[in-house]
Amino acid sequence: MTHLVVLGLNSRDDAERVLALTEDLAKQQLLQRDDAAYAYKDDKGKVRIHQTMNMTGAGAAGGALWGTLIGLLFLNPLAGLAVGAATGAVAGKLTDVGISDDLIKQVGKQLQDGKSAVFLLARSATVDRVIDALKPFNPTVIQTNLTKEREEELIAALQS
């Protein structure tokens, strides 16, 4: 089962560091991360989102490949490449997999100025090692899809 954990942090820099940390934990096989993102408010109060999964780029690359192949069939591979890349980019932009964009925006709007939120979607984790790695950032649990008992355990472990 996939678990969502949303953590509140003191700054955008902390959010970037936590995402990098989760990537390192994944490389060490301590965390199986399906998706991750962070949100923060800029100086003008606008919510900014950074996601690790870029569907627009992946869609454009796939569309370019298919467009070129189709273009070869009609003896115009450059036109096929351009049309395929544009179509793939649009399809990728409209695809929402992983963490819901609406959830990220909703939590982002509730952030205080200067604060950030990190969204982690993970299948499994070596919980004690991941918690120990996150503790130095003094995260606050904003939201999870864990059971109430597991969420309370997580909050207690991060505060100890």
C-alpha angles and dihedrals in degrees: 000000000000119000127205120208123180115196127192116221136185099243148005089253090058090050091053091048092050091051090050089047092052089050089054091047089052090052088052089052091242094116133031101207117190096180140349137187142161135213132199139164117251125219091278094052094254117141112243122195130200117190127188093212110071106192094172093062093043091048092049092051093048092044091050091053094049092042091053092049092049090044090055089057090056094039095247108095095163093057090045090051093051095045092043094049093049093047092046092049091052092047091048092049091053094048114095113192128156117011114022113252089214091058092049092050093045094052091041091057090055094054120112117235112284094015127110140197127218120207118204125185110189137168097203141352143182087245101198093049093046092049091049089052093050098045097084089064092058093224124192118216106238100171142345140172090224122118114272091254093049091047091051090049090051093050092048092047093050092049097048 
